[in-house]
């Protein structure tokens, strides 16, 4: 049976648009976001020559740009049983991850869907393994989600995130879905796996908490108690003050 899903806003709207609108810090010679003028070096494209600055300095000067984020999105779901308060909370996590992934697929995004794998107790700590759900259609994606179970023995969430980055280092945005038993410290550790050019949203499933979005350092934390809360939280991204350092209202 497929997990329940909720129709969520397009990945070009609300919270996702806010996060991906930030430029990265990497400087390149051709992109969308203009950064500065520098002196020409052999190999630079002549179309990037800034003739006005060249006339002022008497030397060839070229435009330099900030690299914009690549639009690859990851949905990472924790399968560690102890992180979830109940089986229903775990099912909420599966439904949230599936809803986000299906919408990204419909939007034509490059997508990675990643979970931890079950690891025998005797080798836990010595074995690193993740599972990737690969599907070209929403139905195929939901087939993959329907086979998921929580595990008593699996890699910590932070390690799942590290292996995800090793598998794909071009992520612009990562959703990390976990249960209410995940501590703020655990969320920070998971976020540290990603480079500064990846925006990270931790989606915490907590059936007893009101829906809200708040900052935790550079990490955005979204608390979801009901699947129906997810669309509104995503859509309200442009209306909240969380990205300027103030906690968003519940």
C-alpha positions in Angstrom: 0.0 0.0 0.0 1.3 3.4 -0.9 1.9 5.9 1.9 -0.5 8.8 2.3 0.7 12.0 0.5 -0.3 15.6 0.6 -0.2 17.9 -2.4 2.5 20.5 -1.6 3.5 23.7 -3.3 5.8 23.6 -6.3 9.5 23.5 -5.4 9.8 27.0 -7.0 7.5 28.5 -4.4 7.6 29.6 -0.7 10.3 28.2 1.6 12.2 26.4 -1.1 12.4 29.4 -3.4 13.6 31.5 -0.4 16.4 29.1 0.4 17.6 28.4 -3.1 17.6 32.1 -4.0 20.8 32.6 -2.0 24.0 32.7 -4.1 26.8 30.4 -3.3 30.3 31.7 -2.3 32.1 30.1 -5.2 33.4 32.5 -7.9 33.1 31.5 -11.5 33.5 33.3 -14.8 30.0 32.9 -16.2 26.8 32.6 -14.3 23.6 34.5 -13.4 24.8 36.5 -10.4 27.3 39.3 -11.1 30.0 39.7 -8.5 33.0 41.8 -9.5 35.5 43.0 -12.1 39.0 41.5 -12.3 41.9 41.7 -14.7 41.9 39.5 -17.8 44.0 36.3 -17.8 44.7 34.1 -20.9 41.8 31.7 -21.4 39.1 34.1 -20.3 36.1 34.3 -22.7 36.2 37.6 -24.7 32.4 37.9 -24.2 33.1 38.6 -20.5 35.3 41.6 -21.1 34.0 44.7 -19.4 34.9 47.4 -21.9 34.1 50.4 -19.7 36.5 49.2 -17.0 39.0 48.3 -19.7 38.9 51.9 -21.0 39.4 53.3 -17.5 42.3 51.1 -16.5 44.0 50.6 -19.8 44.1 46.9 -19.2 41.6 44.2 -20.2 39.1 43.6 -17.4 36.5 40.8 -17.2 33.3 40.2 -15.3 33.4 37.6 -12.5 30.2 36.0 -11.2 29.0 34.1 -8.1 27.9 30.6 -8.9 24.2 30.1 -8.4 23.0 26.9 -6.6 22.4 23.9 -8.8 18.9 22.7 -8.6 19.4 19.2 -7.3 17.3 18.3 -4.3 17.7 15.5 -1.8 15.0 14.0 0.5 16.7 12.0 3.3 14.5 10.0 5.6 15.7 8.6 8.9 14.7 5.0 9.5 16.1 4.7 13.1 13.3 3.4 15.2 14.3 5.1 18.4 14.0 8.5 16.8 10.2 8.1 16.5 7.8 8.3 19.4 5.4 5.8 17.8 4.7 3.8 14.6 2.2 6.5 13.6 5.0 9.1 13.9 7.2 7.0 11.6 4.4 6.7 9.1 4.0 10.5 9.2 7.7 10.8 8.3 7.3 8.4 5.4 4.3 10.4 4.1 6.2 13.8 4.4 9.2 12.4 2.6 7.0 10.9 -0.1 5.1 14.1 -0.6 8.2 16.2 -1.0 9.8 13.7 -3.3 6.8 13.3 -5.6 6.4 17.0 -6.0 10.1 17.4 -6.8 9.7 14.7 -9.5 6.6 16.4 -10.9 8.5 19.7 -11.1 11.3 18.0 -13.1 13.9 18.4 -10.4 17.0 16.3 -10.2 16.3 14.2 -7.1 18.0 11.9 -4.6 15.8 10.0 -2.2 18.0 8.4 0.5 17.4 6.3 3.6 19.6 4.4 6.0 19.9 0.7 5.5 19.5 -2.0 8.2 22.8 -3.0 9.7 23.4 -6.2 11.7 24.1 -5.4 15.3 27.4 -7.2 15.3 28.9 -4.9 12.6 27.1 -1.6 13.6 29.7 1.1 13.7 31.9 -0.7 11.2 29.5 -0.8 8.3 28.2 2.2 6.3 25.3 1.8 4.0 22.5 3.8 2.5 19.6 2.9 0.3 18.5 5.1 -2.6 14.9 5.0 -3.9 15.2 5.5 -7.7 12.1 5.9 -9.8 11.2 8.0 -12.9 7.6 8.3 -12.1 5.6 9.3 -9.0 4.0 5.9 -8.9 7.3 4.1 -9.0 8.6 6.5 -6.3 5.6 5.6 -4.0 6.2 1.9 -4.7 9.7 2.4 -3.2 8.4 4.3 -0.1 5.8 1.6 0.5 8.5 -0.9 1.2 10.2 1.1 3.9 10.4 0.0 7.6 12.0 1.5 10.6 15.1 -0.4 12.0 16.5 -0.9 15.4 20.0 -1.1 14.0 20.9 1.4 11.3 23.4 4.2 10.7 23.0 7.5 12.7 21.2 10.2 10.7 24.4 12.3 10.5 26.2 9.3 8.8 23.4 8.9 6.3 23.7 12.5 5.4 27.5 12.2 4.9 27.1 9.3 2.6 24.4 11.2 0.7 26.9 14.1 0.1 29.6 11.6 -1.0 27.2 10.2 -3.6 26.1 13.6 -4.9 28.1 16.8 -4.1 25.9 19.1 -6.3 22.9 19.4 -3.9 21.3 22.8 -3.7 18.7 21.8 -1.1 18.3 18.9 1.3 15.2 17.9 3.3 16.2 15.7 6.3 13.1 14.0 7.7 13.2 12.6 11.2 11.2 11.9 14.4 10.6 13.9 17.6 13.3 11.9 19.4 16.0 13.6 17.3 17.9 16.1 19.5 18.9 19.6 18.4 22.5 18.4 18.6 21.7 15.5 16.3 20.1 17.9 13.8 23.2 20.1 13.9 25.5 17.1 13.3 23.4 16.0 10.3 23.5 19.5 8.8 27.3 19.6 9.2 27.6 16.9 6.6 26.6 19.3 3.9 28.6 22.0 2.3 27.9 25.7 2.8 26.4 25.8 -0.7 23.5 23.4 0.3 20.5 24.8 2.1 19.3 22.2 4.7 15.8 21.9 6.1 15.2 19.5 9.0 11.6 18.3 9.0 10.8 17.0 12.5 7.7 14.8 12.9 6.1 15.5 16.2 2.4 14.7 16.6 2.2 16.6 19.9 3.7 19.9 18.7 2.2 22.8 16.9 3.4 23.4 13.3 6.2 25.9 13.0 9.4 26.9 11.2 12.4 28.2 13.1 16.1 28.7 12.6 18.7 26.6 14.4 22.0 28.3 13.4 22.3 28.0 9.6 19.7 25.1 9.7 16.0 25.6 9.1 13.9 23.4 11.4 10.3 22.7 10.4 8.1 20.9 12.9 5.1 19.0 11.5 2.4 17.4 13.6 -0.1 16.5 10.9 0.6 15.8 7.2 -2.0 18.5 6.3 0.4 21.1 8.0 3.1 20.5 5.4 1.7 22.6 2.5 1.1 25.7 4.6 4.6 25.5 6.2 6.2 25.3 2.8 4.1 28.1 1.3 4.6 30.5 4.3 8.3 30.5 3.7 8.3 33.9 2.1 6.1 35.4 4.8 8.0 34.3 7.9 10.8 36.1 9.6 12.8 32.9 10.3 15.4 33.6 7.7 16.3 36.9 9.2 17.0 35.3 12.6 13.6 35.6 14.3 11.5 32.5 15.1 8.5 32.1 12.9 5.1 32.1 14.6 3.5 28.8 15.2 
